[in-house]
Amino acid sequence: MDQLDLAAELEYEHRSYHLTRQQQAAPPRPSATDCDDCGEPIPEARRLAVPGVVTCIACQIRREQRSKP
């Protein structure tokens, strides 16, 4: 294993640890029934799969694409 592999492994462990702590620390808010961005209904399957969701899949994808550098 070289230094790059070790750095990647350490980063993965660090990120996993903090994501787990975040999920345990804050109880999810109730999922929205309608998308905050477009106003369309959020499918029940998405609301159950992602507790606290506030956007439909299409709008979430757009949000993530806009936040990429």
N, CA, C and O atoms as CSV, one atom per row, in Angstrom:
chain,resi,resn,atom,element,x,y,z
A,1,MET,N,N,0.844,-1.177,0.000
A,1,MET,CA,C,0.000,0.000,0.000
A,1,MET,C,C,0.894,1.247,0.000
A,1,MET,O,O,1.801,1.361,0.825
A,2,ASP,N,N,0.642,2.167,-0.913
A,2,ASP,CA,C,1.455,3.378,-0.951
A,2,ASP,C,C,0.777,4.506,-0.158
A,2,ASP,O,O,-0.297,4.312,0.412
A,3,GLN,N,N,1.401,5.660,-0.131
A,3,GLN,CA,C,0.887,6.781,0.664
A,3,GLN,C,C,-0.472,7.255,0.181
A,3,GLN,O,O,-1.313,7.650,0.990
A,4,LEU,N,N,-0.697,7.222,-1.113
A,4,LEU,CA,C,-1.990,7.653,-1.645
A,4,LEU,C,C,-3.101,6.725,-1.176
A,4,LEU,O,O,-4.181,7.188,-0.812
A,5,ASP,N,N,-2.847,5.422,-1.182
A,5,ASP,CA,C,-3.836,4.463,-0.688
A,5,ASP,C,C,-4.126,4.682,0.792
A,5,ASP,O,O,-5.281,4.644,1.218
A,6,LEU,N,N,-3.084,4.909,1.565
A,6,LEU,CA,C,-3.264,5.157,3.000
A,6,LEU,C,C,-4.061,6.433,3.246
A,6,LEU,O,O,-4.931,6.473,4.116
A,7,ALA,N,N,-3.762,7.468,2.479
A,7,ALA,CA,C,-4.491,8.733,2.625
A,7,ALA,C,C,-5.959,8.557,2.255
A,7,ALA,O,O,-6.836,9.089,2.935
A,8,ALA,N,N,-6.232,7.824,1.194
A,8,ALA,CA,C,-7.609,7.587,0.775
A,8,ALA,C,C,-8.358,6.773,1.827
A,8,ALA,O,O,-9.519,7.059,2.119
A,9,GLU,N,N,-7.712,5.775,2.388
A,9,GLU,CA,C,-8.342,4.959,3.422
A,9,GLU,C,C,-8.628,5.787,4.671
A,9,GLU,O,O,-9.704,5.675,5.259
A,10,LEU,N,N,-7.675,6.611,5.072
A,10,LEU,CA,C,-7.873,7.470,6.232
A,10,LEU,C,C,-9.016,8.463,6.003
A,10,LEU,O,O,-9.829,8.693,6.897
A,11,GLU,N,N,-9.073,9.039,4.824
A,11,GLU,CA,C,-10.142,9.983,4.497
A,11,GLU,C,C,-11.499,9.285,4.535
A,11,GLU,O,O,-12.473,9.844,5.041
A,12,TYR,N,N,-11.566,8.069,4.004
A,12,TYR,CA,C,-12.817,7.304,4.007
A,12,TYR,C,C,-13.268,7.022,5.438
A,12,TYR,O,O,-14.439,7.207,5.767
A,13,GLU,N,N,-12.352,6.578,6.283
A,13,GLU,CA,C,-12.691,6.284,7.676
A,13,GLU,C,C,-13.131,7.540,8.415
A,13,GLU,O,O,-14.081,7.503,9.197
A,14,HIS,N,N,-12.449,8.639,8.172
A,14,HIS,CA,C,-12.785,9.915,8.807
A,14,HIS,C,C,-14.191,10.363,8.392
A,14,HIS,O,O,-15.000,10.760,9.230
A,15,ARG,N,N,-14.462,10.293,7.103
A,15,ARG,CA,C,-15.770,10.707,6.598
A,15,ARG,C,C,-16.873,9.808,7.149
A,15,ARG,O,O,-17.915,10.304,7.580
A,16,SER,N,N,-16.659,8.492,7.141
A,16,SER,CA,C,-17.656,7.551,7.655
A,16,SER,C,C,-17.960,7.809,9.123
A,16,SER,O,O,-19.118,7.798,9.541
A,17,TYR,N,N,-16.916,8.041,9.893
A,17,TYR,CA,C,-17.088,8.320,11.320
A,17,TYR,C,C,-17.967,9.551,11.534
A,17,TYR,O,O,-18.911,9.515,12.322
A,18,HIS,N,N,-17.656,10.625,10.837
A,18,HIS,CA,C,-18.400,11.874,11.037
A,18,HIS,C,C,-19.819,11.801,10.487
A,18,HIS,O,O,-20.729,12.394,11.067
A,19,LEU,N,N,-20.029,11.094,9.392
A,19,LEU,CA,C,-21.394,10.924,8.886
A,19,LEU,C,C,-22.243,10.125,9.869
A,19,LEU,O,O,-23.408,10.452,10.098
A,20,THR,N,N,-21.666,9.090,10.441
A,20,THR,CA,C,-22.389,8.288,11.424
A,20,THR,C,C,-22.733,9.124,12.651
A,20,THR,O,O,-23.857,9.062,13.148
A,21,ARG,N,N,-21.779,9.899,13.138
A,21,ARG,CA,C,-22.053,10.776,14.289
A,21,ARG,C,C,-23.147,11.783,13.981
A,21,ARG,O,O,-23.997,12.053,14.829
A,22,GLN,N,N,-23.135,12.337,12.784
A,22,GLN,CA,C,-24.152,13.318,12.390
A,22,GLN,C,C,-25.534,12.673,12.366
A,22,GLN,O,O,-26.503,13.261,12.846
A,23,GLN,N,N,-25.625,11.488,11.819
A,23,GLN,CA,C,-26.912,10.793,11.724
A,23,GLN,C,C,-27.444,10.441,13.110
A,23,GLN,O,O,-28.653,10.491,13.335
A,24,GLN,N,N,-26.569,10.090,14.028
A,24,GLN,CA,C,-26.993,9.722,15.374
A,24,GLN,C,C,-27.342,10.940,16.214
A,24,GLN,O,O,-28.189,10.852,17.103
A,25,ALA,N,N,-26.712,12.061,15.951
A,25,ALA,CA,C,-26.877,13.252,16.780
A,25,ALA,C,C,-28.199,13.972,16.542
A,25,ALA,O,O,-28.829,14.436,17.491
A,26,ALA,N,N,-28.611,14.066,15.323
A,26,ALA,CA,C,-29.793,14.860,15.005
A,26,ALA,C,C,-30.917,13.967,14.475
A,26,ALA,O,O,-30.777,13.348,13.420
A,27,PRO,N,N,-32.017,13.904,15.200
A,27,PRO,CA,C,-33.130,13.119,14.662
A,27,PRO,C,C,-33.654,13.790,13.398
A,27,PRO,O,O,-33.755,15.015,13.340
A,28,PRO,N,N,-33.984,13.002,12.400
A,28,PRO,CA,C,-34.449,13.604,11.142
A,28,PRO,C,C,-35.786,14.303,11.318
A,28,PRO,O,O,-36.660,13.846,12.055
A,29,ARG,N,N,-35.918,15.397,10.636
A,29,ARG,CA,C,-37.209,16.090,10.654
A,29,ARG,C,C,-38.164,15.320,9.751
A,29,ARG,O,O,-37.723,14.499,8.947
A,30,PRO,N,N,-39.443,15.567,9.869
A,30,PRO,CA,C,-40.385,14.866,8.996
A,30,PRO,C,C,-40.129,15.213,7.532
A,30,PRO,O,O,-39.758,16.340,7.205
A,31,SER,N,N,-40.328,14.247,6.673
A,31,SER,CA,C,-40.165,14.489,5.237
A,31,SER,C,C,-41.281,15.397,4.729
A,31,SER,O,O,-42.414,15.342,5.206
A,32,ALA,N,N,-40.941,16.221,3.766
A,32,ALA,CA,C,-41.948,17.079,3.130
A,32,ALA,C,C,-42.789,16.234,2.179
A,32,ALA,O,O,-42.304,15.249,1.622
A,33,THR,N,N,-44.028,16.616,1.997
A,33,THR,CA,C,-44.875,15.899,1.042
A,33,THR,C,C,-44.746,16.496,-0.352
A,33,THR,O,O,-44.964,15.810,-1.350
A,34,ASP,N,N,-44.391,17.777,-0.417
A,34,ASP,CA,C,-44.203,18.455,-1.700
A,34,ASP,C,C,-42.788,19.029,-1.758
A,34,ASP,O,O,-42.243,19.462,-0.742
A,35,CYS,N,N,-42.204,19.029,-2.943
A,35,CYS,CA,C,-40.843,19.497,-3.160
A,35,CYS,C,C,-40.726,20.996,-2.855
A,35,CYS,O,O,-41.551,21.796,-3.297
A,36,ASP,N,N,-39.694,21.360,-2.099
A,36,ASP,CA,C,-39.449,22.771,-1.780
A,36,ASP,C,C,-39.093,23.591,-3.012
A,36,ASP,O,O,-39.336,24.797,-3.042
A,37,ASP,N,N,-38.519,22.951,-4.028
A,37,ASP,CA,C,-38.067,23.692,-5.208
A,37,ASP,C,C,-39.152,23.834,-6.269
A,37,ASP,O,O,-39.407,24.939,-6.749
A,38,CYS,N,N,-39.796,22.722,-6.642
A,38,CYS,CA,C,-40.751,22.771,-7.753
A,38,CYS,C,C,-42.209,22.648,-7.329
A,38,CYS,O,O,-43.109,22.935,-8.119
A,39,GLY,N,N,-42.450,22.230,-6.104
A,39,GLY,CA,C,-43.818,22.119,-5.605
A,39,GLY,C,C,-44.539,20.825,-5.959
A,39,GLY,O,O,-45.681,20.618,-5.548
A,40,GLU,N,N,-43.887,19.962,-6.711
A,40,GLU,CA,C,-44.505,18.684,-7.088
A,40,GLU,C,C,-44.492,17.737,-5.889
A,40,GLU,O,O,-43.640,17.867,-5.010
A,41,PRO,N,N,-45.429,16.782,-5.844
A,41,PRO,CA,C,-45.434,15.812,-4.745
A,41,PRO,C,C,-44.159,14.958,-4.745
A,41,PRO,O,O,-43.657,14.571,-5.801
A,42,ILE,N,N,-43.651,14.675,-3.555
A,42,ILE,CA,C,-42.501,13.781,-3.398
A,42,ILE,C,C,-43.061,12.372,-3.211
A,42,ILE,O,O,-43.874,12.158,-2.311
A,43,PRO,N,N,-42.652,11.406,-4.033
A,43,PRO,CA,C,-43.188,10.054,-3.914
A,43,PRO,C,C,-42.955,9.470,-2.512
A,43,PRO,O,O,-41.930,9.726,-1.880
A,44,GLU,N,N,-43.915,8.691,-2.051
A,44,GLU,CA,C,-43.833,8.110,-0.715
A,44,GLU,C,C,-42.574,7.263,-0.537
A,44,GLU,O,O,-41.952,7.289,0.524
A,45,ALA,N,N,-42.201,6.516,-1.571
A,45,ALA,CA,C,-41.005,5.671,-1.475
A,45,ALA,C,C,-39.773,6.520,-1.163
A,45,ALA,O,O,-38.925,6.107,-0.373
A,46,ARG,N,N,-39.667,7.694,-1.772
A,46,ARG,CA,C,-38.522,8.579,-1.496
A,46,ARG,C,C,-38.598,9.125,-0.082
A,46,ARG,O,O,-37.580,9.197,0.607
A,47,ARG,N,N,-39.788,9.509,0.362
A,47,ARG,CA,C,-39.940,10.042,1.720
A,47,ARG,C,C,-39.576,9.005,2.773
A,47,ARG,O,O,-39.039,9.349,3.826
A,48,LEU,N,N,-39.866,7.741,2.495
A,48,LEU,CA,C,-39.516,6.675,3.442
A,48,LEU,C,C,-38.030,6.334,3.386
A,48,LEU,O,O,-37.425,6.019,4.410
A,49,ALA,N,N,-37.443,6.397,2.198
A,49,ALA,CA,C,-36.036,6.032,2.026
A,49,ALA,C,C,-35.091,7.105,2.544
A,49,ALA,O,O,-33.989,6.794,2.996
A,50,VAL,N,N,-35.512,8.377,2.483
A,50,VAL,CA,C,-34.647,9.494,2.883
A,50,VAL,C,C,-35.398,10.335,3.915
A,50,VAL,O,O,-36.049,11.318,3.563
A,51,PRO,N,N,-35.304,9.944,5.201
A,51,PRO,CA,C,-36.010,10.713,6.231
A,51,PRO,C,C,-35.591,12.184,6.219
A,51,PRO,O,O,-34.402,12.501,6.169
A,52,GLY,N,N,-36.573,13.069,6.264
A,52,GLY,CA,C,-36.298,14.500,6.274
A,52,GLY,C,C,-36.120,15.113,4.901
A,52,GLY,O,O,-35.731,16.276,4.789
A,53,VAL,N,N,-36.398,14.354,3.856
A,53,VAL,CA,C,-36.217,14.847,2.491
A,53,VAL,C,C,-37.154,16.036,2.225
A,53,VAL,O,O,-38.288,16.069,2.704
A,54,VAL,N,N,-36.654,17.010,1.452
A,54,VAL,CA,C,-37.465,18.195,1.148
A,54,VAL,C,C,-37.559,18.457,-0.352
A,54,VAL,O,O,-38.241,19.390,-0.775
A,55,THR,N,N,-36.874,17.637,-1.164
A,55,THR,CA,C,-36.917,17.834,-2.617
A,55,THR,C,C,-37.218,16.523,-3.328
A,55,THR,O,O,-36.943,15.441,-2.810
A,56,CYS,N,N,-37.781,16.638,-4.513
A,56,CYS,CA,C,-37.964,15.462,-5.359
A,56,CYS,C,C,-36.594,15.074,-5.928
A,56,CYS,O,O,-35.626,15.822,-5.789
A,57,ILE,N,N,-36.521,13.932,-6.551
A,57,ILE,CA,C,-35.241,13.445,-7.066
A,57,ILE,C,C,-34.664,14.401,-8.106
A,57,ILE,O,O,-33.474,14.715,-8.061
A,58,ALA,N,N,-35.484,14.864,-9.032
A,58,ALA,CA,C,-34.991,15.737,-10.102
A,58,ALA,C,C,-34.401,17.032,-9.535
A,58,ALA,O,O,-33.336,17.474,-9.964
A,59,CYS,N,N,-35.091,17.626,-8.581
A,59,CYS,CA,C,-34.593,18.876,-7.996
A,59,CYS,C,C,-33.343,18.630,-7.146
A,59,CYS,O,O,-32.452,19.478,-7.107
A,60,GLN,N,N,-33.268,17.495,-6.473
A,60,GLN,CA,C,-32.076,17.178,-5.693
A,60,GLN,C,C,-30.868,17.020,-6.609
A,60,GLN,O,O,-29.775,17.483,-6.282
A,61,ILE,N,N,-31.059,16.371,-7.746
A,61,ILE,CA,C,-29.969,16.224,-8.714
A,61,ILE,C,C,-29.505,17.598,-9.185
A,61,ILE,O,O,-28.303,17.846,-9.279
A,62,ARG,N,N,-30.445,18.489,-9.483
A,62,ARG,CA,C,-30.071,19.844,-9.910
A,62,ARG,C,C,-29.296,20.576,-8.813
A,62,ARG,O,O,-28.315,21.264,-9.097
A,63,ARG,N,N,-29.736,20.428,-7.564
A,63,ARG,CA,C,-29.023,21.081,-6.450
A,63,ARG,C,C,-27.583,20.562,-6.357
A,63,ARG,O,O,-26.648,21.342,-6.171
A,64,GLU,N,N,-27.413,19.243,-6.488
A,64,GLU,CA,C,-26.085,18.680,-6.375
A,64,GLU,C,C,-25.196,19.086,-7.547
A,64,GLU,O,O,-23.997,19.298,-7.368
A,65,GLN,N,N,-25.770,19.194,-8.737
A,65,GLN,CA,C,-24.986,19.621,-9.899
A,65,GLN,C,C,-24.549,21.075,-9.766
A,65,GLN,O,O,-23.440,21.424,-10.172
A,66,ARG,N,N,-25.399,21.924,-9.207
A,66,ARG,CA,C,-25.051,23.333,-9.021
A,66,ARG,C,C,-23.967,23.501,-7.966
A,66,ARG,O,O,-23.181,24.446,-8.036
A,67,SER,N,N,-23.912,22.596,-6.986
A,67,SER,CA,C,-22.928,22.742,-5.911
A,67,SER,C,C,-21.561,22.175,-6.263
A,67,SER,O,O,-20.607,22.364,-5.508
A,68,LYS,N,N,-21.445,21.482,-7.397
A,68,LYS,CA,C,-20.146,20.941,-7.811
A,68,LYS,C,C,-19.282,22.076,-8.337
A,68,LYS,O,O,-19.764,22.969,-9.033
A,69,PRO,N,N,-17.984,22.029,-7.992
A,69,PRO,CA,C,-17.073,23.097,-8.460
A,69,PRO,C,C,-16.842,23.045,-9.952
A,69,PRO,O,O,-16.105,23.871,-10.492
